């Protein structure tokens, strides 16, 4: 390094890019020595700055053959001696008279340690072995015909867009200060082939509800896509810490909904695999936040209302890469309402109700209230429109919410005029996609059971 620095400074002086006085200060040499170096550069060029002993073996150095002999003798021992003991053997049995320090250095070069080496020395030797192994691998790789090739596992090559709309939908959520003062999450879906935003929804967190809203937009506006690609590290594989509640396993919830619709769901933790949605997040962050600010939007309801118009304008400007489509006809809205549902396992409590989302619900059949025995297993179904149903023994019931307080006091209030008879609440048929038997069958297909959920204690 010192020779290289001298060469660069003297070269600059010779090319009149630097004065001799400045060179003398930088190198800490006298003007006379600078003149000598300039003359040497003019005569020999860069070779003038190579040290004369470079490449030469010192006269007092141990010959290579003797080093190899010492290493071979040490490795021949079945029980390795310590360095001092080995040095004594060399002197007595092989007439090789060297100090134990020199022998230790020779063995260290061969990556051999004394059996009595301290922990710190062992750690240093381990680092040296790793460094040498890595260098060897790099040297082997550099000798290949194409030394600039990337390792296969690190490669994420660009790929062409899909041919048809609906062939692949990429989903993700973007956390950002979109409007107001807080951070909100924009759930997005983009069609890989056309580049159109096919679903967008604001929510306070990245939730199953947000992705259900996006999926509902896709199904009602475009139809059934063939496949959906999501981020493995977000809501699709999230399970709340220290809980084993079924409703927290949103991958199973969203996955089962896609299974019922015939959509292939896959997830990845590699951003490059879903580069289309990653780039869309960056584009939308730079544009949408500005437009929301200009419209002085402060609430999530206003933002979602504005989003519909904004997405239409965005697609007109940046989408429409292809018109060919493989979207299939979507199920009717009443069926979608039941497919895009949230489910949870519960047990009937001592008051014959089940507790869900901090509220209590009683199963009903028509106008008749049903009181099941305590600890009866139940599957709670929260439909897309928010209505709550209960599946007990593969029979689906409507529910009645338990009020915090009575509406009318029989002791202190005047009787109210007779109200119109309440319309009978709709009860889904036994073909409901979330009935317990078919859900258990799906869990078995993916290697999970309800019992395993109850047994799990951690995420």
C-alpha positions as CSV (number, residue, x, y, z in Angstrom):
1,X,0.0,0.0,0.0
2,X,2.9,2.4,0.8
3,X,4.5,1.7,-2.6
4,X,1.2,2.2,-4.4
5,X,0.7,5.6,-2.7
6,X,4.2,6.7,-3.6
7,X,3.7,5.6,-7.2
8,X,0.4,7.6,-7.6
9,X,1.9,10.8,-6.0
10,X,5.2,10.7,-8.1
11,X,3.1,9.9,-11.2
12,X,1.1,13.1,-10.6
13,X,4.3,15.1,-10.2
14,X,5.7,13.7,-13.4
15,X,2.5,14.6,-15.3
16,X,2.7,18.1,-13.7
17,X,-0.6,17.6,-11.9
18,X,1.2,18.2,-8.5
19,X,4.2,20.1,-7.4
20,X,7.3,18.5,-5.8
21,X,6.8,20.6,-2.7
22,X,3.2,19.2,-2.3
23,X,4.5,15.7,-2.9
24,X,7.2,16.0,-0.3
25,X,4.6,17.1,2.3
26,X,2.2,14.2,1.4
27,X,4.9,11.5,1.5
28,X,6.9,13.0,4.4
29,X,10.1,13.0,2.2
30,X,12.7,15.7,1.4
31,X,12.7,17.4,-2.0
32,X,16.0,15.6,-2.8
33,X,14.3,12.2,-2.3
34,X,11.3,13.4,-4.4
35,X,13.7,14.2,-7.3
36,X,15.3,10.8,-7.0
37,X,11.9,9.1,-7.2
38,X,10.8,11.2,-10.2
39,X,14.0,10.2,-12.0
40,X,13.4,6.5,-11.1
41,X,9.8,6.7,-12.4
42,X,11.1,8.2,-15.7
43,X,13.5,5.3,-16.0
44,X,11.6,2.3,-14.8
45,X,8.0,3.3,-14.5
46,X,5.8,1.6,-11.9
47,X,8.5,-1.1,-11.3
48,X,10.6,1.5,-9.5
49,X,8.3,1.5,-6.5
50,X,8.3,-2.3,-6.0
51,X,10.3,-3.3,-2.9
52,X,13.5,-5.1,-3.8
53,X,12.7,-8.0,-1.4
54,X,9.3,-8.6,-2.9
55,X,8.9,-12.3,-3.8
56,X,12.2,-13.3,-2.2
57,X,12.4,-15.8,0.6
58,X,14.3,-14.6,3.7
59,X,17.6,-16.4,4.3
60,X,16.6,-17.3,7.9
61,X,13.1,-18.7,6.8
62,X,12.5,-22.4,7.3
63,X,12.6,-24.2,3.9
64,X,9.2,-25.4,2.6
65,X,10.3,-29.0,2.6
66,X,11.1,-28.9,6.3
67,X,7.8,-27.3,7.1
68,X,6.0,-30.1,5.3
69,X,8.0,-32.7,7.2
70,X,7.2,-31.1,10.5
71,X,3.4,-31.0,9.7
72,X,3.5,-34.6,8.5
73,X,5.3,-35.8,11.7
74,X,2.8,-34.1,13.9
75,X,-0.2,-35.5,12.0
76,X,1.4,-39.0,12.4
77,X,0.8,-39.0,16.1
78,X,-2.3,-41.0,17.2
79,X,-2.5,-38.8,20.4
80,X,-1.5,-35.3,19.6
81,X,1.2,-33.9,21.9
82,X,1.3,-30.3,23.0
83,X,3.7,-28.0,21.1
84,X,6.5,-27.9,23.6
85,X,6.5,-31.7,23.9
86,X,6.5,-32.0,20.1
87,X,9.4,-29.6,19.9
88,X,11.4,-31.8,22.2
89,X,10.6,-34.9,20.1
90,X,11.8,-33.1,16.9
91,X,15.1,-32.3,18.6
92,X,15.7,-35.7,20.1
93,X,14.4,-38.0,17.4
94,X,14.8,-36.0,14.1
95,X,17.6,-33.5,14.9
96,X,15.3,-30.5,14.0
97,X,16.3,-27.8,16.4
98,X,13.6,-25.0,16.4
99,X,11.9,-23.0,19.2
100,X,8.4,-24.0,20.3
101,X,7.2,-20.6,19.0
102,X,8.5,-21.4,15.5
103,X,6.9,-24.8,15.5
104,X,3.6,-23.3,16.7
105,X,3.7,-20.9,13.8
106,X,4.4,-23.7,11.3
107,X,1.5,-25.8,12.6
108,X,-0.8,-22.8,12.7
109,X,-0.2,-22.2,9.0
110,X,-1.4,-25.7,8.4
111,X,-4.5,-25.0,10.6
112,X,-3.3,-27.3,13.4
113,X,-3.9,-26.4,17.0
114,X,-2.3,-27.6,20.2
115,X,-4.7,-29.8,22.2
116,X,-4.0,-27.3,25.1
117,X,-5.0,-24.2,23.0
118,X,-7.2,-21.7,24.8
119,X,-10.8,-21.0,23.8
120,X,-9.8,-17.6,22.3
121,X,-7.2,-19.3,20.1
122,X,-9.7,-21.9,19.0
123,X,-12.2,-19.2,18.0
124,X,-9.5,-17.4,16.0
125,X,-8.5,-20.6,14.3
126,X,-12.1,-21.3,13.4
127,X,-12.4,-17.9,11.7
128,X,-9.2,-18.6,9.8
129,X,-10.5,-22.0,8.6
130,X,-13.8,-20.4,7.5
131,X,-12.0,-17.6,5.6
132,X,-9.7,-20.1,3.8
133,X,-12.6,-22.3,2.9
134,X,-14.6,-19.3,1.5
135,X,-11.5,-18.2,-0.5
136,X,-11.1,-21.6,-1.9
137,X,-14.7,-21.7,-3.0
138,X,-14.4,-18.3,-4.6
139,X,-11.3,-19.3,-6.4
140,X,-13.0,-22.4,-7.7
141,X,-16.0,-20.4,-8.9
142,X,-13.8,-17.8,-10.5
143,X,-12.1,-20.5,-12.6
144,X,-15.4,-21.5,-14.2
145,X,-15.9,-20.5,-17.9
146,X,-18.4,-17.8,-16.8
147,X,-17.0,-16.3,-13.7
148,X,-19.7,-13.5,-13.6
149,X,-22.6,-16.0,-13.2
150,X,-24.8,-15.5,-10.1
151,X,-25.5,-18.4,-7.8
152,X,-28.8,-20.1,-8.8
153,X,-30.5,-19.7,-5.4
154,X,-29.9,-15.9,-5.5
155,X,-31.4,-15.4,-8.9
156,X,-34.8,-13.6,-9.4
157,X,-34.9,-13.1,-13.2
158,X,-37.6,-10.8,-14.7
159,X,-40.5,-12.6,-16.3
160,X,-43.0,-11.5,-18.9
161,X,-46.6,-10.5,-17.9
162,X,-49.2,-13.2,-18.0
163,X,-51.1,-13.5,-21.3
164,X,-54.7,-13.2,-19.9
165,X,-56.5,-11.0,-17.4
166,X,-57.4,-13.1,-14.4
167,X,-54.6,-15.5,-14.9
168,X,-52.7,-14.2,-11.9
169,X,-53.7,-11.6,-9.2
170,X,-51.1,-10.2,-6.9
171,X,-52.2,-9.0,-3.4
172,X,-50.4,-7.0,-0.7
173,X,-51.1,-4.2,1.8
174,X,-49.2,-0.9,2.1
175,X,-48.7,0.7,5.5
176,X,-48.4,4.5,5.1
177,X,-49.6,7.9,6.4
178,X,-52.1,8.1,3.5
179,X,-54.3,10.8,5.1
180,X,-54.8,12.6,8.4
181,X,-52.2,12.1,11.1
182,X,-52.3,8.3,11.6
183,X,-51.0,5.4,9.6
184,X,-53.5,3.3,7.7
185,X,-53.2,0.2,5.5
186,X,-54.2,0.2,1.9
187,X,-55.0,-3.4,0.7
188,X,-54.3,-3.7,-3.1
189,X,-54.7,-6.2,-5.8
190,X,-53.3,-5.9,-9.3
191,X,-53.9,-8.0,-12.4
192,X,-50.5,-9.3,-13.7
193,X,-51.5,-9.3,-17.3
194,X,-53.3,-5.9,-17.7
195,X,-51.6,-3.9,-14.9
196,X,-55.1,-2.9,-13.7
197,X,-55.9,-2.3,-10.1
198,X,-58.7,-4.8,-9.5
199,X,-59.3,-4.2,-5.8
200,X,-58.4,-1.5,-3.2
201,X,-59.6,-1.0,0.3
202,X,-58.4,1.1,3.3
203,X,-58.4,-0.4,6.8
204,X,-56.8,0.6,10.1
205,X,-54.7,-2.6,10.1
206,X,-53.7,-5.3,7.6
207,X,-56.6,-7.6,8.2
208,X,-58.6,-10.5,6.9
209,X,-61.5,-8.2,6.5
210,X,-59.5,-5.9,4.2
211,X,-58.5,-8.7,1.9
212,X,-62.0,-10.1,1.9
213,X,-63.2,-6.6,0.8
214,X,-60.6,-6.6,-2.0
215,X,-61.6,-10.1,-3.1
216,X,-65.3,-9.1,-3.1
217,X,-64.5,-6.2,-5.4
218,X,-62.6,-8.6,-7.8
219,X,-65.5,-11.1,-7.8
220,X,-68.3,-8.6,-8.3
221,X,-66.5,-6.3,-10.9
222,X,-64.4,-8.8,-12.8
223,X,-65.2,-12.4,-11.9
224,X,-63.3,-15.4,-10.7
225,X,-59.5,-15.3,-11.2
226,X,-57.5,-18.4,-11.8
227,X,-54.8,-17.7,-9.1
228,X,-53.9,-15.3,-6.4
229,X,-50.3,-14.6,-5.1
230,X,-49.9,-13.1,-1.7
231,X,-47.2,-12.1,0.8
232,X,-46.4,-15.0,3.2
233,X,-45.3,-12.6,6.0
234,X,-48.5,-10.6,6.3
235,X,-52.1,-11.5,7.2
236,X,-52.0,-14.7,5.3
237,X,-49.7,-16.5,7.7
238,X,-50.3,-14.4,10.8
239,X,-51.3,-15.9,14.1
240,X,-51.5,-13.7,17.2
241,X,-48.8,-14.5,19.8
242,X,-49.9,-16.8,22.7
243,X,-53.2,-17.8,21.1
244,X,-54.6,-20.8,19.4
245,X,-58.0,-19.3,18.3
246,X,-59.2,-20.5,14.9
247,X,-60.3,-17.1,13.8
248,X,-56.7,-15.8,14.1
249,X,-55.5,-18.3,11.5
250,X,-56.5,-16.0,8.6
251,X,-54.5,-18.1,6.1
252,X,-56.9,-21.0,6.6
253,X,-59.9,-18.6,6.5
254,X,-58.9,-16.9,3.2
255,X,-57.5,-20.2,1.9
256,X,-60.7,-22.0,2.5
257,X,-62.7,-19.2,0.8
258,X,-60.5,-19.5,-2.3
259,X,-60.8,-23.3,-2.2
260,X,-64.6,-23.0,-2.3
261,X,-64.3,-20.6,-5.2
262,X,-61.8,-22.7,-7.1
263,X,-59.0,-20.1,-6.9
264,X,-55.4,-21.3,-6.5
265,X,-53.9,-19.5,-3.6
266,X,-50.1,-19.3,-3.2
267,X,-47.8,-17.2,-1.0
268,X,-44.2,-16.1,-1.1
269,X,-41.7,-14.3,1.2
270,X,-39.6,-13.2,-1.8
271,X,-40.5,-9.6,-2.9
272,X,-39.1,-10.1,-6.4
273,X,-41.6,-13.0,-6.9
274,X,-44.4,-10.5,-6.7
275,X,-42.6,-7.4,-8.1
276,X,-45.8,-6.1,-9.9
277,X,-47.6,-5.4,-6.6
278,X,-44.4,-4.2,-4.9
279,X,-43.9,-1.6,-7.6
280,X,-47.6,-0.6,-7.5
281,X,-47.3,0.1,-3.8
282,X,-44.4,2.6,-4.5
283,X,-46.3,4.2,-7.3
284,X,-49.6,4.6,-5.4
285,X,-47.8,6.0,-2.3
286,X,-46.3,8.8,-4.4
287,X,-49.6,9.6,-6.1
288,X,-52.6,8.7,-4.0
289,X,-51.4,10.4,-0.8
290,X,-51.0,13.7,-2.7
291,X,-54.5,13.4,-4.2
292,X,-56.0,12.6,-0.8
293,X,-54.3,15.6,0.8
294,X,-55.6,17.9,-1.9
295,X,-59.2,16.7,-1.4
296,X,-58.7,17.3,2.4
297,X,-59.8,13.7,3.2
298,X,-59.4,12.9,6.9
299,X,-61.5,9.8,7.6
300,X,-61.2,6.2,6.3
301,X,-64.8,6.3,5.0
302,X,-64.1,9.3,2.9
303,X,-60.9,7.7,1.6
304,X,-62.6,4.5,0.6
305,X,-65.3,6.4,-1.2
306,X,-62.7,8.5,-3.1
307,X,-60.7,5.4,-3.9
308,X,-63.3,4.0,-6.3
309,X,-63.0,7.1,-8.6
310,X,-59.2,7.3,-8.2
311,X,-58.7,3.6,-9.2
312,X,-60.8,4.1,-12.4
313,X,-58.7,7.1,-13.4
314,X,-55.4,5.2,-12.6
315,X,-56.4,2.2,-14.7
316,X,-57.4,4.4,-17.6
317,X,-53.9,6.0,-17.5
318,X,-51.6,3.1,-16.6
319,X,-53.6,-0.2,-17.1
320,X,-55.1,-1.9,-20.1
321,X,-52.0,-3.8,-21.2
322,X,-54.3,-6.5,-22.6
323,X,-58.0,-7.1,-23.2
324,X,-58.0,-10.9,-23.3
325,X,-59.5,-12.4,-20.2
326,X,-59.9,-15.7,-18.4
327,X,-62.1,-14.3,-15.6
328,X,-65.0,-16.7,-15.0
329,X,-68.5,-15.9,-13.9
330,X,-68.7,-15.1,-10.2
331,X,-71.3,-16.8,-7.8
332,X,-74.4,-14.7,-7.0
333,X,-74.1,-12.2,-4.2
334,X,-76.0,-14.3,-1.7
335,X,-73.6,-17.1,-2.1
336,X,-70.6,-14.8,-1.9
337,X,-71.9,-13.4,1.4
338,X,-71.6,-16.9,2.9
339,X,-68.3,-17.9,1.2
340,X,-66.4,-14.7,2.3
341,X,-67.1,-15.5,6.0
342,X,-65.1,-15.6,9.2
343,X,-65.4,-18.6,11.4
344,X,-64.5,-19.4,15.0
345,X,-64.9,-22.3,17.3
346,X,-66.7,-21.6,20.5
347,X,-68.6,-23.5,23.3
348,X,-72.0,-22.8,24.8
349,X,-71.6,-21.1,28.2
350,X,-73.6,-21.4,31.4
351,X,-76.1,-18.9,30.1
352,X,-76.7,-21.0,26.9
353,X,-75.1,-18.3,24.8
354,X,-71.8,-18.1,22.8
355,X,-69.4,-15.2,23.1
356,X,-68.0,-13.7,19.9
357,X,-66.4,-10.3,19.3
358,X,-67.3,-9.2,22.8
359,X,-71.0,-9.9,22.3
360,X,-73.3,-12.8,23.3
361,X,-75.5,-14.7,20.8
362,X,-78.3,-17.2,21.3
363,X,-79.2,-19.7,18.6
364,X,-82.8,-19.4,17.3
365,X,-85.0,-21.3,14.9
366,X,-87.6,-19.0,13.4
367,X,-88.9,-17.2,16.5
368,X,-88.1,-20.1,18.9
369,X,-85.1,-19.6,21.1
370,X,-82.9,-22.7,21.5
371,X,-81.0,-23.5,24.7
372,X,-78.2,-26.0,24.1
373,X,-76.4,-27.8,26.9
374,X,-73.3,-26.2,28.4
375,X,-69.9,-26.8,26.6
376,X,-71.6,-27.9,23.4
377,X,-69.2,-27.4,20.5
378,X,-70.2,-24.6,18.0
379,X,-68.8,-23.1,14.9
380,X,-69.6,-19.4,14.7
381,X,-70.0,-18.0,11.1
382,X,-69.7,-14.3,10.6
383,X,-71.0,-13.7,7.0
384,X,-69.6,-11.0,4.8
385,X,-72.5,-8.7,5.6
386,X,-71.9,-9.0,9.3
387,X,-74.7,-11.4,10.2
388,X,-73.9,-14.1,12.7
389,X,-74.8,-17.8,12.3
390,X,-74.0,-20.8,14.5
391,X,-73.3,-24.4,13.3
392,X,-74.1,-27.0,16.0
393,X,-74.1,-30.7,15.1
394,X,-74.0,-29.8,11.4
395,X,-77.2,-27.8,11.7
396,X,-77.0,-24.0,11.0
397,X,-79.0,-21.6,13.1
398,X,-79.7,-17.9,13.0
399,X,-78.8,-15.9,16.2
400,X,-80.2,-13.3,18.4
401,X,-77.9,-10.8,20.1
402,X,-78.1,-10.5,23.8
403,X,-78.7,-6.8,24.7
404,X,-76.8,-5.0,27.4
405,X,-80.1,-3.6,28.8
406,X,-83.8,-4.3,28.2
407,X,-85.4,-1.9,25.7
408,X,-88.6,-1.6,27.8
409,X,-89.0,-1.9,31.6
410,X,-92.2,-3.9,32.5
411,X,-92.3,-2.1,35.8
412,X,-91.7,1.6,34.9
413,X,-92.4,2.0,31.2
414,X,-95.7,2.3,29.4
415,X,-96.4,-0.6,27.0
416,X,-95.4,0.2,23.5
417,X,-97.9,-0.1,20.6
418,X,-97.7,-3.5,19.0
419,X,-95.0,-3.5,16.3
420,X,-95.1,-5.2,13.0
421,X,-94.2,-8.8,13.1
422,X,-90.5,-9.2,12.6
423,X,-89.5,-10.8,9.3
424,X,-88.2,-14.3,9.7
425,X,-84.4,-14.3,9.6
426,X,-82.7,-16.1,6.7
427,X,-81.0,-19.3,7.7
428,X,-78.4,-20.7,5.3
429,X,-79.1,-24.2,3.9
430,X,-77.1,-27.3,4.7
431,X,-75.1,-26.6,1.5
432,X,-73.5,-23.6,3.3
433,X,-69.8,-23.7,2.4
434,X,-68.7,-23.3,6.0
435,X,-70.6,-26.2,7.5
436,X,-68.4,-28.0,10.0
437,X,-68.0,-31.3,8.0
438,X,-66.7,-29.7,4.8
439,X,-64.5,-27.4,6.8
440,X,-63.0,-30.3,8.7
441,X,-62.4,-32.1,5.5
442,X,-60.5,-29.1,4.1
443,X,-58.4,-28.9,7.2
444,X,-57.5,-32.6,6.9
445,X,-56.5,-32.0,3.2
446,X,-54.0,-29.3,4.2
447,X,-52.8,-31.3,7.2
448,X,-54.6,-29.5,10.0
449,X,-57.5,-30.4,12.4
450,X,-59.6,-28.4,14.9
451,X,-58.1,-30.4,17.7
452,X,-54.6,-29.3,16.7
453,X,-55.8,-25.7,16.8
454,X,-57.1,-26.2,20.4
455,X,-53.8,-27.9,21.4
456,X,-51.5,-25.2,20.0
457,X,-50.3,-22.7,22.6
458,X,-48.0,-20.6,20.6
459,X,-47.9,-19.1,17.1
